[in-house]
Amino acid sequence: MKIYKQQTILYNTMGYTKPETLRAYKQSHKAEIRVWENEYRKRNRDRILVIKHREYYKNRERYKQGSKEYRVKHKERLNAYKRNIIESLYIYALDIICQSQEHRCKLCGESDLRCLQFDYINGNGRNEARSYGRLYVWIRNNPEQARQKFQILCCNCNWRKRWINNEFGRKTKREVIVK
């Protein structure tokens, strides 16, 4: 990129034209170079973004191929990373709704995190969830509203509540099952 061209010009004006002396200079002045690069990036942020944008669109297929290869090569690591983020958002959302570190079902007291679910207190959750997008992020950004709309129930209590209140998002064959 242009940063390195300017850096090379800077080094050449300082008398470091041979690769060995340039390497030695870089080794002995790492901290100064890092500070200079950070300052340059701060001053020319917009310019660097434009250059990166142009570079990407000139070589779009190469970047896409590289990205695809990276995802294939590091699939397990990326999946673990995503799981970790989702799990931390889930626990954070539980903290917000429960208002404590003790996560329990509101009805039966179950505390196994694998069983706990967010339940819409007034039902109609399927239609409301569409407007939120990513639920955990919405809960994180709107904690007061989330405490009024959600409660924590275990799977069994949540399904029992749905059955009793007939809170099914789609038409079900409940009548057939009861008969």
MODELLER restraints for C-alpha pairs under 7 A, 6 or more apart:
rsr = mdl.restraints
at = mdl.atoms
rsr.add(forms.Gaussian(group=physical.xy_distance, feature=features.Distance(at['CA:16:A'], at['CA:22:A']), mean=5.27, stdev=0.5))
rsr.add(forms.Gaussian(group=physical.xy_distance, feature=features.Distance(at['CA:56:A'], at['CA:63:A']), mean=6.95, stdev=0.5))
rsr.add(forms.Gaussian(group=physical.xy_distance, feature=features.Distance(at['CA:89:A'], at['CA:136:A']), mean=5.96, stdev=0.5))
rsr.add(forms.Gaussian(group=physical.xy_distance, feature=features.Distance(at['CA:90:A'], at['CA:136:A']), mean=6.21, stdev=0.5))
rsr.add(forms.Gaussian(group=physical.xy_distance, feature=features.Distance(at['CA:93:A'], at['CA:136:A']), mean=5.90, stdev=0.5))
rsr.add(forms.Gaussian(group=physical.xy_distance, feature=features.Distance(at['CA:93:A'], at['CA:139:A']), mean=6.03, stdev=0.5))
rsr.add(forms.Gaussian(group=physical.xy_distance, feature=features.Distance(at['CA:93:A'], at['CA:140:A']), mean=6.14, stdev=0.5))
rsr.add(forms.Gaussian(group=physical.xy_distance, feature=features.Distance(at['CA:94:A'], at['CA:103:A']), mean=6.67, stdev=0.5))
rsr.add(forms.Gaussian(group=physical.xy_distance, feature=features.Distance(at['CA:95:A'], at['CA:101:A']), mean=5.82, stdev=0.5))
rsr.add(forms.Gaussian(group=physical.xy_distance, feature=features.Distance(at['CA:96:A'], at['CA:143:A']), mean=6.22, stdev=0.5))
rsr.add(forms.Gaussian(group=physical.xy_distance, feature=features.Distance(at['CA:97:A'], at['CA:146:A']), mean=6.76, stdev=0.5))
rsr.add(forms.Gaussian(group=physical.xy_distance, feature=features.Distance(at['CA:97:A'], at['CA:147:A']), mean=5.14, stdev=0.5))
rsr.add(forms.Gaussian(group=physical.xy_distance, feature=features.Distance(at['CA:97:A'], at['CA:151:A']), mean=6.68, stdev=0.5))
rsr.add(forms.Gaussian(group=physical.xy_distance, feature=features.Distance(at['CA:103:A'], at['CA:111:A']), mean=5.85, stdev=0.5))
rsr.add(forms.Gaussian(group=physical.xy_distance, feature=features.Distance(at['CA:104:A'], at['CA:110:A']), mean=5.31, stdev=0.5))
rsr.add(forms.Gaussian(group=physical.xy_distance, feature=features.Distance(at['CA:104:A'], at['CA:111:A']), mean=4.51, stdev=0.5))
rsr.add(forms.Gaussian(group=physical.xy_distance, feature=features.Distance(at['CA:105:A'], at['CA:111:A']), mean=6.54, stdev=0.5))
rsr.add(forms.Gaussian(group=physical.xy_distance, feature=features.Distance(at['CA:105:A'], at['CA:116:A']), mean=6.72, stdev=0.5))
rsr.add(forms.Gaussian(group=physical.xy_distance, feature=features.Distance(at['CA:105:A'], at['CA:152:A']), mean=5.41, stdev=0.5))
rsr.add(forms.Gaussian(group=physical.xy_distance, feature=features.Distance(at['CA:105:A'], at['CA:153:A']), mean=4.33, stdev=0.5))
rsr.add(forms.Gaussian(group=physical.xy_distance, feature=features.Distance(at['CA:105:A'], at['CA:154:A']), mean=5.32, stdev=0.5))
rsr.add(forms.Gaussian(group=physical.xy_distance, feature=features.Distance(at['CA:106:A'], at['CA:152:A']), mean=5.94, stdev=0.5))
rsr.add(forms.Gaussian(group=physical.xy_distance, feature=features.Distance(at['CA:106:A'], at['CA:153:A']), mean=5.70, stdev=0.5))
rsr.add(forms.Gaussian(group=physical.xy_distance, feature=features.Distance(at['CA:107:A'], at['CA:153:A']), mean=6.84, stdev=0.5))
rsr.add(forms.Gaussian(group=physical.xy_distance, feature=features.Distance(at['CA:107:A'], at['CA:157:A']), mean=6.95, stdev=0.5))
rsr.add(forms.Gaussian(group=physical.xy_distance, feature=features.Distance(at['CA:110:A'], at['CA:154:A']), mean=6.41, stdev=0.5))
rsr.add(forms.Gaussian(group=physical.xy_distance, feature=features.Distance(at['CA:115:A'], at['CA:154:A']), mean=5.21, stdev=0.5))
rsr.add(forms.Gaussian(group=physical.xy_distance, feature=features.Distance(at['CA:115:A'], at['CA:155:A']), mean=5.58, stdev=0.5))
rsr.add(forms.Gaussian(group=physical.xy_distance, feature=features.Distance(at['CA:116:A'], at['CA:152:A']), mean=6.47, stdev=0.5))
rsr.add(forms.Gaussian(group=physical.xy_distance, feature=features.Distance(at['CA:116:A'], at['CA:153:A']), mean=5.64, stdev=0.5))
rsr.add(forms.Gaussian(group=physical.xy_distance, feature=features.Distance(at['CA:116:A'], at['CA:154:A']), mean=4.31, stdev=0.5))
rsr.add(forms.Gaussian(group=physical.xy_distance, feature=features.Distance(at['CA:116:A'], at['CA:155:A']), mean=6.23, stdev=0.5))
rsr.add(forms.Gaussian(group=physical.xy_distance, feature=features.Distance(at['CA:117:A'], at['CA:152:A']), mean=5.77, stdev=0.5))
rsr.add(forms.Gaussian(group=physical.xy_distance, feature=features.Distance(at['CA:117:A'], at['CA:153:A']), mean=5.45, stdev=0.5))
rsr.add(forms.Gaussian(group=physical.xy_distance, feature=features.Distance(at['CA:117:A'], at['CA:154:A']), mean=5.76, stdev=0.5))
rsr.add(forms.Gaussian(group=physical.xy_distance, feature=features.Distance(at['CA:117:A'], at['CA:155:A']), mean=6.39, stdev=0.5))
rsr.add(forms.Gaussian(group=physical.xy_distance, feature=features.Distance(at['CA:118:A'], at['CA:150:A']), mean=6.23, stdev=0.5))
rsr.add(forms.Gaussian(group=physical.xy_distance, feature=features.Distance(at['CA:118:A'], at['CA:151:A']), mean=5.93, stdev=0.5))
rsr.add(forms.Gaussian(group=physical.xy_distance, feature=features.Distance(at['CA:118:A'], at['CA:152:A']), mean=5.02, stdev=0.5))
rsr.add(forms.Gaussian(group=physical.xy_distance, feature=features.Distance(at['CA:118:A'], at['CA:153:A']), mean=6.45, stdev=0.5))
rsr.add(forms.Gaussian(group=physical.xy_distance, feature=features.Distance(at['CA:119:A'], at['CA:150:A']), mean=5.42, stdev=0.5))
rsr.add(forms.Gaussian(group=physical.xy_distance, feature=features.Distance(at['CA:119:A'], at['CA:151:A']), mean=5.27, stdev=0.5))
rsr.add(forms.Gaussian(group=physical.xy_distance, feature=features.Distance(at['CA:119:A'], at['CA:152:A']), mean=5.99, stdev=0.5))
rsr.add(forms.Gaussian(group=physical.xy_distance, feature=features.Distance(at['CA:119:A'], at['CA:153:A']), mean=6.40, stdev=0.5))
rsr.add(forms.Gaussian(group=physical.xy_distance, feature=features.Distance(at['CA:119:A'], at['CA:158:A']), mean=6.77, stdev=0.5))
rsr.add(forms.Gaussian(group=physical.xy_distance, feature=features.Distance(at['CA:120:A'], at['CA:149:A']), mean=5.72, stdev=0.5))
rsr.add(forms.Gaussian(group=physical.xy_distance, feature=features.Distance(at['CA:120:A'], at['CA:150:A']), mean=4.68, stdev=0.5))
rsr.add(forms.Gaussian(group=physical.xy_distance, feature=features.Distance(at['CA:120:A'], at['CA:151:A']), mean=6.50, stdev=0.5))
rsr.add(forms.Gaussian(group=physical.xy_distance, feature=features.Distance(at['CA:121:A'], at['CA:149:A']), mean=5.70, stdev=0.5))
rsr.add(forms.Gaussian(group=physical.xy_distance, feature=features.Distance(at['CA:121:A'], at['CA:150:A']), mean=5.42, stdev=0.5))
rsr.add(forms.Gaussian(group=physical.xy_distance, feature=features.Distance(at['CA:121:A'], at['CA:151:A']), mean=6.17, stdev=0.5))
rsr.add(forms.Gaussian(group=physical.xy_distance, feature=features.Distance(at['CA:123:A'], at['CA:167:A']), mean=6.20, stdev=0.5))
rsr.add(forms.Gaussian(group=physical.xy_distance, feature=features.Distance(at['CA:124:A'], at['CA:167:A']), mean=6.88, stdev=0.5))
rsr.add(forms.Gaussian(group=physical.xy_distance, feature=features.Distance(at['CA:126:A'], at['CA:169:A']), mean=6.04, stdev=0.5))
rsr.add(forms.Gaussian(group=physical.xy_distance, feature=features.Distance(at['CA:132:A'], at['CA:138:A']), mean=6.21, stdev=0.5))
rsr.add(forms.Gaussian(group=physical.xy_distance, feature=features.Distance(at['CA:139:A'], at['CA:146:A']), mean=5.53, stdev=0.5))
rsr.add(forms.Gaussian(group=physical.xy_distance, feature=features.Distance(at['CA:162:A'], at['CA:168:A']), mean=6.69, stdev=0.5))
